Amino acid sequence: MSSRSPDEFRLGVRPYDRGAGGDDEPEDPHELLHRARRLTAQGHPRAGSAWERAATALRRAGGALTPGDHADALDATALDCRGAARPAAGPLFFRAADLHEQAGQRGKALVSRARALVAGPGAGATARVRLAELCERAAALHRIGQAGVAETATVRLLHGAARADLLDTAPDPAAEAAALREELTGLIAFAAPHRADPAVLGVLADTRALLGRITAPDDPAAALAQLRTALEDHRAGGRRWPATEHQLLLAGLLRAAGAHEEAAALLRGALASMATGTPPRATDRARLCLALARTVSGAGEQGRAPGGTNGVVEDDDERLRLLAEAVRHSGGPTQDALVGALARHLLGVAHAERGHYGKALGLLEQALPRFMEDGDTAARVGARAWRAECLLHLGEPGRAAREYALAAAEAGPWDDRSHGAALDRRGAYALGLAGESVKTGHAYDRTARGDASDMGAAEARPVPDVPRAGGTVDADTKAGTEAGADVGAPGGDAQGPWPGLRALPEPCGPPGLYQVDVYGEVGGAGPQAATARGTRVQGCE
């Protein structure tokens, strides 16, 4: 029988990734089974495909997976559930836990149950309480020899990760972060004496990375040290595949410290290793490309000599190539839709800045629907504003005015009212180009604001921690008259896009001080931290 049950097909889980499958792979079912077990013990990304080949070979030979092997196969499948398949991870982990119990593997069963809680919908305070209970059970099993160090440490680490995702919702986040750092330090002390076990070393690497993440806002230097050690532990454990999340975190801290060249070298090394080693998850490669594009852009700004242009062109060319590669790797139902939307948005903006407004418009229109689902107001406002600017340069000022009005309506509730005011003025200018009267402009603006409300503006959250400015400016007669001078006319490609677009908050910033964004930046470490939207609990990668 196959290791995939009818329940898994009903849940919409994609088939196991069959991997590269070289000629040197064994054909014997028992050798394939041994290989799948070995890759599972290593935590290898290809474990799922190895289990599928082993299960298929066993079925053809008239055999079947044991409950323990079936459980390991389900764990490997659940760990690979991303994108549209991600909701299936929780049920698969719970099924794996039941099979581990059947096989007498009580420590593994606790790990699967803990992963199911972290992967479940709306994982939050309730999941944290249940994870704390699992930690107590794991400690009890460890004392009587029924749970190994790696299993016990993994359950504790998952509990720590759940706590980290809730830090920004605590009454005193700094105090809660300090308590969690103490807990993680204790976990390292528990596991470190057993670092000769590669499985334990892997948990140590992940624990140090989490400790670095929650230390970054308060002590960046200590966080850097933890993340460097995490990467060393990852390599020392024989893991030849990239530790993408750790590398992104370290690169983000290096960027924040101004070490753009070191950050770029780290990210380029990660991408190069992916080209020759274990095939990466496409979303991981897309995120690395986005982070490197951000690093290259920052390095160019930092080292740019007055009047110099060659370096600017080279940096922009590399950034454009990286963004295009991120778009290529972010498609498909198993990928992270938000990463794909951000990649398309950034590539669209890059094309618009080069005067390629037709290309830019197509990409921005692909990104906007996903931003509408995500609840990131800054992303929606930015996508609409850039879309409006493209329409303006393409000779469609009427459509541009509507998009600017929608963007202004969404930006209206923000603490910094200047963004909505500037977008209102830009929209009034577009209406002027379209030949609209002031009266029609008012009616059009009110209609657009009604559309924004219908599309979920009530759910939009204000951008916190931004100093309050003046109120929103109406597109009245005076504003319509002055808008051309205030915001600048498009006037062709030579003048480029309206500079006010760059003043808008960045999309997809860290959702909280102790949380991580797509680039691997922790809240407070990146330039967008001051405009980050409200906290939301992060899911498992």
C-alpha positions as CSV (number, residue, x, y, z in Angstrom):
1,M,0.0,0.0,0.0
2,S,1.1,3.6,-0.6
3,S,2.1,5.7,2.4
4,R,-0.6,8.2,1.3
5,S,-4.1,7.6,2.7
6,P,-7.4,8.6,1.1
7,D,-7.7,11.3,3.8
8,E,-4.6,12.9,2.4
9,F,-6.0,13.1,-1.1
10,R,-9.3,14.5,0.3
11,L,-7.3,17.2,2.2
12,G,-5.8,18.4,-1.1
13,V,-2.2,17.5,-0.2
14,R,0.0,17.5,-3.3
15,P,1.8,14.2,-4.1
16,Y,5.3,13.8,-2.6
17,D,7.9,15.6,-4.5
18,R,9.8,12.9,-6.3
19,G,13.0,14.8,-6.2
20,A,15.9,14.7,-8.7
21,G,16.2,10.9,-8.6
22,G,19.7,10.2,-10.0
23,D,20.9,6.9,-11.5
24,D,22.8,6.1,-8.3
25,E,19.6,5.7,-6.2
26,P,18.9,2.1,-5.1
27,E,16.1,0.0,-6.7
28,D,15.7,-2.5,-3.9
29,P,12.7,-1.7,-1.7
30,H,14.5,-2.3,1.5
31,E,17.4,-0.1,0.5
32,L,14.9,2.6,-0.5
33,L,13.3,2.2,2.9
34,H,16.7,2.5,4.7
35,R,17.4,5.7,2.7
36,A,14.1,7.2,3.6
37,R,14.7,6.5,7.3
38,R,18.2,8.0,7.1
39,L,16.9,11.2,5.4
40,T,14.2,11.5,8.0
41,A,16.6,11.1,10.9
42,Q,18.7,13.9,9.3
43,G,15.7,16.2,8.8
44,H,16.5,16.3,5.1
45,P,14.2,18.3,2.8
46,R,14.0,15.3,0.4
47,A,12.7,12.9,3.0
48,G,9.1,13.1,1.6
49,S,10.1,12.1,-1.9
50,A,12.3,9.3,-0.5
51,W,9.3,7.9,1.4
52,E,7.1,8.0,-1.7
53,R,9.7,6.0,-3.7
54,A,10.1,3.5,-0.8
55,A,6.3,3.1,-0.4
56,T,5.8,2.5,-4.1
57,A,8.6,-0.1,-4.3
58,L,7.3,-1.9,-1.2
59,R,3.8,-2.0,-2.7
60,R,5.0,-3.4,-6.0
61,A,6.9,-6.1,-4.0
62,G,3.8,-7.0,-2.1
63,G,4.8,-5.2,1.2
64,A,3.7,-2.1,3.0
65,L,5.0,0.5,5.4
66,T,4.8,-0.2,9.1
67,P,2.8,2.2,11.3
68,G,6.1,3.9,12.5
69,D,7.4,4.3,8.9
70,H,4.0,5.5,7.8
71,A,4.0,8.1,10.6
72,D,7.5,9.4,9.5
73,A,6.2,9.6,5.9
74,L,3.2,11.7,7.0
75,D,5.5,14.0,9.1
76,A,7.7,14.5,6.1
77,T,4.7,15.3,3.9
78,A,3.2,17.7,6.5
79,L,6.5,19.6,6.8
80,D,6.5,20.2,3.1
81,C,2.9,21.6,3.1
82,R,3.1,25.2,1.9
83,G,1.0,27.6,-0.1
84,A,-2.5,26.2,-0.8
85,A,-1.6,22.8,0.8
86,R,-0.6,24.4,4.1
87,P,-4.0,23.9,5.9
88,A,-3.5,20.1,5.4
89,A,-0.4,20.1,7.6
90,G,-2.2,20.0,10.9
91,P,-4.4,17.0,10.2
92,L,-1.4,15.1,8.8
93,F,0.6,15.7,11.9
94,F,-2.2,14.5,14.1
95,R,-2.6,11.4,12.0
96,A,1.2,10.9,12.3
97,A,1.0,11.2,16.0
98,D,-1.6,8.5,16.2
99,L,0.6,6.2,14.2
100,H,3.6,6.9,16.3
101,E,1.6,6.0,19.4
102,Q,0.6,2.7,17.7
103,A,4.3,2.0,17.0
104,G,5.2,2.8,20.7
105,Q,7.2,5.9,19.7
106,R,5.8,8.2,22.4
107,G,8.4,10.9,22.0
108,K,7.9,11.2,18.3
109,A,4.1,11.3,18.9
110,L,4.5,14.3,21.1
111,V,6.6,16.1,18.5
112,S,4.0,15.5,15.8
113,R,1.2,16.7,18.1
114,A,3.2,19.9,18.9
115,R,3.8,20.5,15.2
116,A,0.1,20.0,14.6
117,L,-0.7,22.7,17.1
118,V,1.8,25.2,15.6
119,A,0.5,24.5,12.1
120,G,-3.2,24.7,13.0
121,P,-5.5,27.5,12.0
122,G,-5.4,30.5,14.4
123,A,-2.6,29.1,16.5
124,G,-2.4,31.4,19.4
125,A,-2.8,31.5,23.2
126,T,-4.8,28.3,23.3
127,A,-2.2,26.4,21.3
128,R,0.5,27.9,23.6
129,V,-1.2,26.4,26.7
130,R,-1.5,23.0,25.1
131,L,2.1,23.2,24.0
132,A,3.1,23.9,27.6
133,E,1.3,20.7,28.6
134,L,3.1,18.7,25.9
135,C,6.4,20.1,27.2
136,E,5.6,18.7,30.7
137,R,4.7,15.3,29.2
138,A,7.9,15.3,27.1
139,A,10.0,16.0,30.2
140,A,8.2,13.2,32.1
141,L,8.8,10.7,29.2
142,H,12.4,11.8,29.0
143,R,13.0,11.1,32.7
144,I,11.8,7.5,32.2
145,G,13.7,7.0,29.0
146,Q,10.7,7.0,26.6
147,A,11.6,10.3,24.8
148,G,15.0,11.3,23.5
149,V,16.9,14.5,24.0
150,A,16.2,15.7,20.4
151,E,12.4,14.9,20.8
152,T,12.1,16.6,24.2
153,A,14.1,19.6,22.9
154,T,12.0,19.9,19.8
155,V,8.7,20.0,21.7
156,R,10.2,22.8,24.0
157,L,11.5,24.6,20.9
158,L,8.0,24.6,19.3
159,H,6.6,25.9,22.5
160,G,9.2,28.7,22.4
161,A,8.3,29.5,18.8
162,A,4.6,29.8,19.7
163,R,5.5,32.2,22.5
164,A,7.7,34.3,20.2
165,D,4.9,34.7,17.8
166,L,2.7,36.1,20.6
167,L,5.3,38.5,22.1
168,D,3.8,41.6,20.7
169,T,0.4,40.8,22.1
170,A,1.7,40.6,25.7
171,P,0.9,43.4,28.2
172,D,4.7,43.9,28.6
173,P,6.4,42.5,25.4
174,A,9.9,43.4,26.6
175,A,9.5,41.5,29.9
176,E,7.9,38.5,28.1
177,A,10.8,38.5,25.6
178,A,13.3,38.5,28.4
179,A,11.5,35.5,30.0
180,L,11.5,33.7,26.7
181,R,15.2,34.3,26.2
182,E,15.8,32.8,29.6
183,E,13.7,29.7,28.6
184,L,15.6,29.3,25.4
185,T,19.0,29.7,27.1
186,G,17.9,26.9,29.4
187,L,16.9,24.7,26.4
188,I,20.4,25.2,24.9
189,A,21.9,24.2,28.3
190,F,19.7,21.1,28.3
191,A,20.7,20.0,24.7
192,A,24.3,21.2,24.4
193,P,25.9,18.2,26.3
194,H,24.3,15.9,23.6
195,R,25.5,17.9,20.5
196,A,27.3,14.8,19.2
197,D,23.9,13.6,18.1
198,P,23.2,15.3,14.7
199,A,19.5,15.5,15.5
200,V,20.2,17.4,18.7
201,L,22.6,19.7,16.9
202,G,19.8,20.6,14.4
203,V,17.5,21.6,17.3
204,L,20.3,23.6,18.8
205,A,20.8,25.5,15.6
206,D,17.1,26.3,15.4
207,T,17.0,27.3,19.0
208,R,19.9,29.7,18.6
209,A,18.2,31.2,15.6
210,L,15.0,31.8,17.5
211,L,16.9,33.3,20.4
212,G,18.7,35.6,17.9
213,R,15.4,36.7,16.4
214,I,13.8,37.7,19.8
215,T,17.1,39.3,20.9
216,A,17.5,41.5,17.8
217,P,15.3,44.4,18.8
218,D,17.0,44.8,22.2
219,D,20.6,43.7,21.6
220,P,21.5,43.4,17.9
221,A,25.1,42.5,18.6
222,A,24.1,39.5,20.8
223,A,21.6,38.5,18.1
224,L,24.3,38.5,15.5
225,A,26.4,36.2,17.6
226,Q,23.5,33.8,18.1
227,L,22.7,33.6,14.4
228,R,26.3,33.0,13.4
229,T,26.5,30.2,15.9
230,A,23.2,28.8,14.6
231,L,24.6,28.6,11.1
232,E,27.8,26.9,12.4
233,D,25.7,24.3,14.3
234,H,23.6,23.7,11.2
235,R,26.7,22.9,9.1
236,A,28.4,20.9,12.0
237,G,25.3,18.7,12.1
238,G,26.0,17.5,8.6
239,R,23.2,19.4,7.0
240,R,24.4,20.2,3.5
241,W,21.2,22.0,2.5
242,P,20.8,25.8,3.2
243,A,19.4,27.1,6.5
244,T,17.4,29.7,4.6
245,E,15.5,31.2,7.6
246,H,18.7,31.5,9.6
247,Q,20.5,33.1,6.6
248,L,17.7,35.6,6.0
249,L,17.7,36.6,9.7
250,L,21.4,37.1,9.8
251,A,21.5,39.1,6.5
252,G,18.7,41.3,7.8
253,L,20.7,42.1,11.0
254,L,23.8,42.8,8.9
255,R,21.9,45.2,6.7
256,A,20.6,47.0,9.7
257,A,24.1,47.3,11.0
258,G,25.3,48.8,7.7
259,A,27.3,45.7,6.7
260,H,25.6,45.4,3.2
261,E,28.6,43.7,1.6
262,E,28.7,40.9,4.1
263,A,25.0,40.5,3.9
264,A,25.1,40.3,0.1
265,A,28.0,37.8,0.2
266,L,26.0,35.6,2.6
267,L,22.9,35.7,0.4
268,R,24.8,35.1,-2.8
269,G,26.5,32.1,-1.1
270,A,23.1,30.7,-0.1
271,L,21.8,31.0,-3.7
272,A,25.0,29.5,-5.1
273,S,24.7,26.5,-2.8
274,M,21.2,26.0,-3.9
275,A,22.3,25.7,-7.5
276,T,24.6,22.8,-6.8
277,G,23.2,21.0,-3.7
278,T,19.8,20.0,-2.5
279,P,17.1,21.5,-4.7
280,P,15.6,24.3,-2.7
281,R,11.9,25.1,-2.1
282,A,11.0,27.6,-4.7
283,T,9.6,30.1,-2.1
284,D,13.0,30.0,-0.2
285,R,14.8,30.9,-3.4
286,A,12.3,33.7,-4.0
287,R,12.8,35.1,-0.5
288,L,16.6,35.0,-0.9
289,C,16.3,36.8,-4.2
290,L,14.1,39.5,-2.6
291,A,16.5,39.9,0.3
292,L,19.5,40.2,-2.0
293,A,17.8,42.7,-4.2
294,R,17.1,44.8,-1.0
295,T,20.7,44.4,0.1
296,V,22.1,45.4,-3.3
297,S,19.8,48.5,-3.3
298,G,20.9,49.5,0.2
299,A,24.6,49.0,-0.6
300,G,24.3,51.2,-3.7
301,E,22.7,54.0,-1.6
302,Q,25.4,53.6,1.1
303,G,28.4,53.6,-1.2
304,R,27.3,56.0,-3.9
305,A,29.7,58.7,-4.8
306,P,28.3,62.2,-5.6
307,G,27.7,62.4,-9.4
308,G,28.5,58.7,-9.9
309,T,26.2,56.8,-12.3
310,N,27.9,53.6,-13.3
311,G,27.5,51.9,-10.0
312,V,23.8,53.0,-9.9
313,V,23.1,51.4,-13.2
314,E,24.9,48.1,-12.3
315,D,23.0,47.9,-8.9
316,D,19.7,48.6,-10.6
317,D,20.3,46.0,-13.3
318,E,21.2,43.4,-10.7
319,R,18.2,44.3,-8.6
320,L,15.9,44.0,-11.6
321,R,17.3,40.5,-12.5
322,L,16.9,39.4,-8.9
323,L,13.3,40.6,-8.7
324,A,12.5,38.9,-12.0
325,E,14.0,35.6,-10.6
326,A,11.9,36.0,-7.4
327,V,8.8,36.3,-9.6
328,R,9.7,33.1,-11.5
329,H,10.2,31.1,-8.3
330,S,7.1,32.3,-6.5
331,G,4.4,30.8,-8.8
332,G,2.4,27.7,-8.3
333,P,-0.2,26.5,-5.8
334,T,2.4,25.2,-3.3
335,Q,4.2,28.5,-3.0
336,D,3.6,31.4,-0.7
337,A,1.1,33.7,-2.4
338,L,2.2,36.7,-0.4
339,V,5.9,36.3,-1.4
340,G,4.7,36.1,-5.0
341,A,2.6,39.2,-4.7
342,L,5.4,41.2,-3.1
343,A,7.9,40.1,-5.8
344,R,5.5,41.2,-8.5
345,H,4.8,44.5,-6.8
346,L,8.5,45.3,-6.4
347,L,9.3,44.2,-10.0
348,G,6.4,46.4,-11.2
349,V,7.8,49.4,-9.2
350,A,11.3,48.8,-10.7
351,H,9.9,48.8,-14.2
352,A,7.8,51.9,-13.5
353,E,11.0,53.7,-12.3
354,R,12.6,52.9,-15.6
355,G,9.6,54.3,-17.5
356,H,8.3,50.9,-18.6
357,Y,4.7,51.6,-17.4
358,G,3.0,49.0,-19.5
359,K,5.1,46.2,-18.0
360,A,4.7,47.7,-14.5
361,L,0.9,47.9,-14.8
362,G,0.5,44.2,-15.6
363,L,2.7,43.1,-12.6
364,L,0.9,45.5,-10.2
365,E,-2.5,44.2,-11.3
366,Q,-1.3,40.7,-10.5
367,A,-0.2,41.7,-7.0
368,L,-3.2,43.7,-5.9
369,P,-5.7,40.8,-5.4
370,R,-3.4,39.0,-3.0
371,F,-2.8,42.2,-1.1
372,M,-6.6,42.6,-0.8
373,E,-6.8,39.2,0.9
374,D,-3.9,39.7,3.2
375,G,-5.2,42.7,5.1
376,D,-1.9,44.7,4.6
377,T,-3.2,48.2,4.1
378,A,0.2,49.6,3.3
379,A,0.6,47.0,0.5
380,R,-2.8,47.8,-1.0
381,V,-2.3,51.6,-0.8
382,G,1.1,51.2,-2.5
383,A,-0.1,48.9,-5.2
384,R,-3.0,51.2,-6.0
385,A,-0.9,54.3,-6.0
386,W,1.7,52.8,-8.3
387,R,-1.0,51.4,-10.5
388,A,-2.6,54.9,-10.7
389,E,0.8,56.4,-11.7
390,C,1.3,53.9,-14.5
391,L,-2.2,54.7,-15.8
392,L,-1.4,58.4,-15.7
393,H,1.7,57.9,-17.8
394,L,-0.1,55.6,-20.2
395,G,-2.6,58.4,-21.0
396,E,-5.6,57.2,-18.8
397,P,-5.9,60.0,-16.2
398,G,-9.6,59.1,-15.5
399,R,-8.7,55.6,-14.3
400,A,-5.7,56.9,-12.6
401,A,-7.8,59.4,-10.6
402,R,-10.1,56.6,-9.4
403,E,-7.1,54.5,-8.2
404,Y,-5.6,57.4,-6.4
405,A,-9.0,58.1,-4.7
406,L,-9.2,54.5,-3.6
407,A,-5.7,54.6,-2.3
408,A,-6.4,57.8,-0.4
409,A,-9.5,56.3,1.1
410,E,-7.5,53.4,2.5
411,A,-4.7,55.6,3.8
412,G,-7.2,58.0,5.5
413,P,-7.4,56.2,8.8
414,W,-3.6,56.1,9.3
415,D,-2.2,58.2,12.1
416,D,-0.1,60.1,9.6
417,R,-2.7,61.9,7.5
418,S,-0.2,63.4,5.1
419,H,-0.2,60.2,3.0
420,G,-4.0,60.4,2.3
421,A,-3.7,64.1,1.7
422,A,-1.0,63.7,-0.9
423,L,-2.9,60.9,-2.6
424,D,-6.0,63.1,-2.7
425,R,-4.1,65.9,-4.3
426,R,-2.5,63.6,-6.8
427,G,-6.0,62.3,-7.7
428,A,-7.3,65.8,-8.1
429,Y,-4.5,66.5,-10.5
430,A,-5.3,63.4,-12.5
431,L,-9.0,64.5,-12.7
432,G,-7.8,67.9,-14.0
433,L,-5.9,66.1,-16.8
434,A,-9.0,64.1,-17.6
435,G,-10.9,67.3,-18.1
436,E,-13.3,66.7,-15.1
437,S,-15.0,69.7,-13.4
438,V,-14.5,70.3,-9.8
439,K,-18.1,69.2,-9.1
440,T,-17.6,66.0,-10.9
441,G,-14.3,65.5,-9.1
442,H,-16.1,65.7,-5.7
443,A,-18.7,63.1,-6.8
444,Y,-16.1,60.8,-8.3
445,D,-14.1,61.0,-5.1
446,R,-17.1,60.1,-2.9
447,T,-18.0,57.2,-5.2
448,A,-14.4,55.9,-5.0
449,R,-14.5,56.1,-1.3
450,G,-17.7,54.1,-1.2
451,D,-16.0,51.4,-3.4
452,A,-13.1,51.2,-1.0
453,S,-15.5,50.6,1.9
454,D,-17.3,47.9,0.0
455,M,-14.0,46.1,-0.7
456,G,-13.1,45.8,3.0
457,A,-11.7,49.2,4.1
458,A,-13.5,48.6,7.4
459,E,-11.0,45.9,8.1
460,A,-8.0,48.1,7.3
461,R,-5.8,48.7,10.2
462,P,-4.0,52.0,10.8
463,V,-0.2,52.1,10.6
464,P,0.9,52.5,14.2
465,D,3.6,54.6,15.8
466,V,3.8,57.3,13.2
467,P,3.6,60.9,14.3
468,R,0.3,62.5,13.6
469,A,0.2,65.2,10.9
470,G,-2.5,67.4,9.5
471,G,-6.0,66.2,8.3
472,T,-6.8,64.9,4.8
473,V,-7.1,67.6,2.1
474,D,-10.3,67.6,0.1
475,A,-10.0,67.8,-3.7
476,D,-11.6,71.2,-3.7
477,T,-11.2,74.0,-6.2
478,K,-7.9,75.3,-4.6
479,A,-6.4,71.8,-4.4
480,G,-7.3,71.1,-8.0
481,T,-5.7,74.3,-9.1
482,E,-2.6,73.8,-7.1
483,A,-2.2,70.0,-7.6
484,G,-0.1,70.3,-10.7
485,A,2.5,72.4,-8.9
486,D,2.2,70.4,-5.7
487,V,2.7,66.9,-6.9
488,G,4.3,67.4,-10.3
489,A,3.0,66.5,-13.8
490,P,4.0,63.2,-15.4
491,G,5.3,65.0,-18.4
492,G,6.7,61.8,-20.0
493,D,9.3,59.2,-19.1
494,A,12.1,61.7,-18.6
495,Q,10.6,63.0,-15.4
496,G,9.8,59.6,-14.0
497,P,7.1,58.7,-11.5
498,W,5.7,61.1,-8.9
499,P,8.3,61.3,-6.0
500,G,5.5,61.1,-3.4
501,L,5.2,57.4,-4.1
502,R,8.5,56.7,-2.4
503,A,7.2,58.4,0.8
504,L,4.5,55.7,1.3
505,P,5.0,53.0,3.9
506,E,6.6,49.8,2.6
507,P,4.4,46.8,2.0
508,C,4.7,43.6,4.0
509,G,6.8,44.9,6.9
510,P,7.3,43.1,10.1
511,P,3.9,42.6,11.8
512,G,5.4,43.4,15.3
513,L,8.6,44.3,17.1
514,Y,9.6,40.7,17.6
515,Q,8.3,39.3,14.3
516,V,10.0,38.7,11.0
517,D,9.0,39.9,7.5
518,V,9.5,38.3,4.1
519,Y,13.1,39.7,3.9
520,G,14.1,38.2,7.2
521,E,14.1,41.5,9.0
522,V,12.9,41.7,12.6
523,G,10.6,44.5,13.6
524,G,12.8,47.5,14.6
525,A,15.7,46.3,12.5
526,G,14.5,47.3,9.0
527,P,13.6,50.7,7.6
528,Q,9.9,49.9,7.4
529,A,9.6,49.0,11.1
530,A,8.2,52.4,12.0
531,T,5.2,51.8,9.8
532,A,4.6,48.1,10.5
533,R,0.9,47.1,10.8
534,G,-0.6,45.4,13.8
535,T,0.7,42.1,15.1
536,R,-0.5,38.8,13.7
537,V,0.8,35.4,14.7
538,Q,3.3,33.9,12.3
539,G,2.8,30.4,11.1
540,C,5.4,27.7,10.9
541,E,7.6,27.6,7.8
